[in-house]
Amino acid sequence: LKENWIPSIVCSLTKDIYHYVGEDIVIYESIDSFGAMMWPAALALCSFLENNRHMVNLKGKEVLELGAGTGLVTIVASLLGASVTATDLPEMLGNLRANVMRNTRNRCRHTPQVVALPWSYDLERTHPSSVYHYDYILAADVVYHHNYLGELLVTMKHFCKLGTTLIWANKVRFESDLTFTENFKKAFNTTIEVYKLPAIQMAPLK
């Protein structure tokens, strides 16, 4: 007789609830990728944006998030009044879009956009400088042990125009993080604010 097949492993997503800008934000993580998990720099960046509105006023601003991951930073920026474009690799967009839409629908003035954006040396062809303009670029824990740090820095520089402010939060884990930080400081006028876990860096274009 043919035995009934019963799955031996049941996969469920981790659900966490965060509270920012007076709202409960429900985030589902995915075990498929490191990028779909919550990392400390995202929490630090969200706290920074919420508690420094006098310094960073996102209301009505055009914002780009690089490596949006679970979408928490995009959600908080949207709740603060920004028009946000959340970007990540194509395979990350399903969970990212679900988190963003779930937590911003009927709560925000501007509906966030979720689009694919692999970091690249050839962005002028796909994202011409004459078309894409942002007031702020946000990034949290995008620098870790991977082989695309050169592409990341070029992507940051591509979208930074005169008047753009890039806010990057990162927890230092590897020597490559420090090397990237030095290259970052050479590319931008940089102010560093050190938190207990990650560092918040605000960088207007040179």
N, C-alpha and C positions, 0 to 999 in steps of 0.2 A: 504494500500500500504506500502511496505517495504521502510523505509527511507534510503537514501544514508548515509553511515557512513563517517563522516568527522573527522579527528583527531583534538582534541582540544589543544594539546600541541605539538609544534615542537621544538626539541632539536638541537641546533647547538653548535659546539665546538668553544671555544675562540681562536682566532689567534693573536699571538704577534710576533713582529719582533725585534730581538736583533742584535747588531753589535759587533762582536769580531773577532780578528785576521784578520781584513780587509774584513770580509765577513758578509753579511746579513744572519741571521739565523731565519728561520720561524718556530715557535713552536706552535703546537696546543695543548691546554689543554683539559682535559676530566672532566666532572662533576661526573664521576662514583666513583672517589676515591680521597682522599686527596693527595695520592701519585702521581696522574696524574696532579697536579696543580703546578704552579711555586711558589717557596718559596724564600725568600730573601737570604738565605745562598747559594743557587745555584748561584745567581748573584754575590755574594761576592767571591765565590770560582773561578768562571770564570774570574773575574777581577784580582784576585790574580795570577792565572796561566798565564794570558796574560801579566801582568806587572812585573812578577818576573822570567822571563825566565833564567836570570843569576843564580838564586838560584835553580829553578826547571826546568831542561832541559828535556822535555818530548820526544824529537826527538828520534825515534827508541826504545823507552822504552815500556816495557810490563806494561799495566795499567788495574786495576780492579776497576770498580765503583760499590759500594754497594747502593742499593735503588735508581737506576738511574732516576726513575720518568718520567719526560718529555724528558729526554735525553740531556738537554742543556750542562751539564758538560762533558758528553761523546763526544758530538760534538766538543766542544772547545778543549778538549784534543786531539782529532783526528786531528783537523786542525793544532794543534801545533806539529804534527808529531808522536804521540803515536799510538801504537797498542792497542786498547781499547776493553775490554770485559765489556759490560754494563749488569748489572743484576738487577732483581727485581722479585716480585711475578709473577706467571704465568698469572694471570688476567691482569697484567699491561703491558704485552709485546706487545700487538697490537699497541697501540698508541706510545709506546716507540720506537718500531722498525720503524714505519712510520716516526716519527720525525728524527730519526738518519739517516735512509737511504736517506730521502729527502734532508738533509743538508750536507751529506758527499759524496754522489755519485759524482765521477769525480773531487773531490776537495782534497782528502786525499791520502797519500801514502799507508796507511793501511786501509782496510775495517773493520769497527768496527763489533764486534760480539754482538748479543743480546741474552741472555740466562736466563732461570729461575734460581733463587738462593734464596730459603727461608732460612732465618737465622736459624741455628740449632746447637745443641750440638753434632750432629752425622755426621759432615762434613767429617771426615776422611774416612768414608765408601764411600761417594759419590764423594768427591773431595780430594783424597789422597795427603798428603804433598809432596810426592816424585814426583808428576806429575805437580802440579800447582805452578808456581813461578811468582811473579810480582815485578817489580821495585817500582811501586807506587800503593797505594790503595787510592781511592778518595771516599768521602762521604759528602753529603750536606743535612742538615736538616733531618737526619734519626732518630734523638732523639727527640721525642715529646711524647704526652700522649698515650702510648700504652703498652702492656703487654709483650713485647719481648726484653726488654733492656738487659737481661741476655744473650739471644741468640745472640743479636747483638755484644756484647763485645766478646763473645766466637768466633763468626765468624771473627771479626777483628783480634783476636789473632791467629786464625787458618791460615789465609792467610799471616800473617806477618812473614817473615823469616829474618834472619840476612842480612842486606842490603836493606830491604824493608822500604820505608817511607810511612806512612799513613797520609794523609791530610784530616782533618775533619773540616767542617764549620758548625756552628750551631747557631741559634738564641735561647737564653734562654727564655723559656716561663713558665716552671713549676719547682717546687722544685725537681722533679724526674730528670730533666735535670742536675741540679747541683750535684745530687747524682751520676749520670752516669759519669759526668766529673771527680769526685773524684776517681771513680773506674778506669776510663780511665788513669788517671795520675799515679795510682799505677801499671798499667800494662805496661806502655810505658814511655820511656824518652820523655818528652813533652816540646815543646816550644809553648807558646801562644802569638798570635798577635790579639789584640782587634781592631775591626773595629767599626764604628758607630752603625751598626745594629747587625750582627752576629760576632762571633769570629772565626778566622782561627787558627786551631791547626795542627802543624806538629809534627809527632811522629815517630822517628825511634824506632825499637824494642829494648828493654832492653837487 
